[in-house]
Amino acid sequence: MPSHVPNSSGLQRLIAQLAPLLIVSAVVFALPVLLNNDFLLNKVARYLVLGILTVSLGLSWGSAAS
């Protein structure tokens, strides 16, 4: 009967794939605390919204990288 416990190389690969995502998420969530300037915070928020729009357009048009 096969066990469902991943081997150490699979776990290391998963951590290596998730680490950049976790770092970027931490930076995005820390921005409101780090940016005390309302103008800069508004600009960063607009850039994030435009980035989400770009990704959604790429997915809907079928040209997203796989």
Buried (B, 14 or more C-beta within 10 A) or exposed (E): EEEEEEEEEEEEEEEEEEEEEEEEEEEEEEBEEEBEEEEEBEEBEEEEEEEEEEEEEEEEEEEEEE
